[in-house]
Amino acid sequence: MMEQYKGAAFGELSPHPFAVADAAYRQMIKEESQSILISGESGAGKTESTKMLMCYLAYLGGRAASEGRTIEQQVLQSNPVLEAFGNAKTIRNNNSSCFGKFVEIQFDQSGRISSTAICTYLLERSRVCQV
């Protein structure tokens, strides 16, 4: 499915996170930095969308695996750890995240992933009931 969206004009195929990631990647290669903001209500699929975007960007900017894990593999394997960190029970959701995540993926001149940084931040102080 990733191959379908690779290089396709935005809006040519059905709406999908791959289409957004491909458009951002192509624009980044052409001229400037790009950001993709994922937001929504509790249970709207933000985590799944993030996983799909990260997989697609790793697909576009990945390398053939040599010895050990590649940067792309490390980024994708870090996601379950991020999901498990800092969850709380709320009125709307039994497993609501207390933290937002800012994932920065940097690419080199040839469009390959060169580094990543993941920052977490507290969403709402009201969700913290005890230390």
Phi, psi and omega in degrees: 000325178300321180298326178300316185277342182297115178079358179288144178295142181298127181094350180290320179254175179302149177302135183196149175304330178297324180294318179295314181296320180294316179297317179295317180297312180299318179294321179296318179297320182294308191211326190209166177296152181229152175230145174236120180260126178246117180220167179159173179293165175300129180083009183280348178104024180297316181295316179295320178297319178298316178301316181295318179297315180296320178297317183292317178295324176292325177296315181288319186255016184275172178236164172292137182292128175254235178275136178074190181274141176279167177302319182299316179296320180297319179297312182294324181283345179281342186299316178300326178294317179298320180296321185283343186275124170075047176259154182215159176272131177233179179297323184272335191210135179283346184222057184272135181287136175273350187235142169269161179234134174246113182253120178249123178244121181255142181243150176275184183298334181270002178088012178266147178295127180250329178196165177218157174216137179234122179245140174248149178216150182288128181283307183219128177297329183297341179281345181272112183260337177198159180278000000 
